[in-house]
Amino acid sequence: MEKTQNSGGIGGVPIQRLVVVGQGYVGLPVAIRAVAAGYDVVGYDLDKDKISGLAAGASHIEDITDAELQMALDSGRYLPTESESDLAGFDIAVISVPTPLRDGAPDISYIESAAETVARFMRGGALVILESTTYPGTTEEVVLPLLETHSGLTAGTDFGLGYSPERIDPGNKVWDFASTPKVVSGIDDASTQRVAAFFGDLVAEVVLTKGTREAELTKLLENTFRHVNIALVNELAIHAKGLGIDIWDVIRAADTKPFGFMPFYPGPGVGGHCLPVDPSYLSWQFERRLGTVSRFVKIANDINNNMPAYVARRLQAGLNDRMKPVKGSKVLVLGLAYKRGTGDARETPATELIRELLAMRADVRAHDPYVQHYELDDEITRVDLTVDQVEQADAIVLVTDHLGVDYDMVISHGDYIFDTRKLLDGDNVESL
């Protein structure tokens, strides 16, 4: 795998007109960074509310501030739009659309739709880059023929095509889009160099792979690695509890080994778009193409998917010890986002935990200063974190360890606290 530093442009002549299809957690940072690098950027998305908000200078993700968005708008080189006609005349198109799972299988319909749309406006010499997480082979087996069919052009001859997996970590203040190395690839050497040159204008370092399949699998490897290791420590946490062993102390001690160990920590489950989804893409492709099942992924999915139910059972046991049933108890959930410092609640383990508690007939309240809109808002009560709310709660469960929360007050006034993140300490605190 070869590494290259910032190229400073394509042949010394920056390509000016860029289309970014999808203005979410992945596409918006690309668009805003490209504006700063001197590109004319069209941010295309079918979500009318999202586009209206962006046009008004209101960012919907933490990684792009309203001030950064407004600077891009004021430059006159960023156009958020839902109109296909604004895609005309592009030099580069980056496809950054969702790739959810449907009944355990990858749903690449958004990729297919985006490729067809881009193709209708493609001209000779254009470059198309897929960024969406997907299974190995998507770029060449799905996107390439769609681009050729709907444009009448030939890949590798009339236009370039590549794949560069996103590495966005919402809320990460150290490794942002520009500072995180970018893996790049192409269907041929010329395409690879063009993709590398483009992202070389936006990030500090690009990393070349042999082909698009290697780049596609790189993304899945990165997240499957985390998924499997989190599952391992989650399973150990469950068994350690049964043996009366403090798993957190075990991890702390093991982490002193200066070689051959990397710490992972137990939690209420995994969330976000990547960890609950990407390993299943890998497993699905193995089964489809090779007829074999990824046993590691299957086991990891089973363990991590069942952690919210395990937390609910632990909470139930804790209430039982205090002579209280879950039914009718007021349970205050702290944190709805899948990780600290972000309002991203995609695939958050809080959702399954809350569903378990609701099925037990608990009165669920929740507090999260970051999450604005939540899928279970109609079934739970959203509250401010006040002394009254803490004192009224029969149980408090810390799901997301957001910073800036008055945890001292929670410990001082809470009766029973179940901490899934090992953040709190007190006689009234039980850790996962």
Beta strands, then each sheet from edge to edge (+ up, - down):
strand 1: 2-5
strand 2: 17-21
strand 3: 40-44
strand 4: 78-81
strand 5: 92-95
strand 6: 101-102
strand 7: 105-106
strand 8: 127-130
strand 9: 160-163
strand 10: 182-186
strand 11: 205-208
strand 12: 330-334
strand 13: 363-367
strand 14: 381-382
strand 15: 395-398
strand 16: 417-419
strand 17: 429-431
sheet 1: 1+ 11- 10- 9+ 8+ 5+ 2+ 3+ 4+
sheet 2: 6+ 7-
sheet 3: 14+ 13+ 12+ 15+ 16+ 17+
end
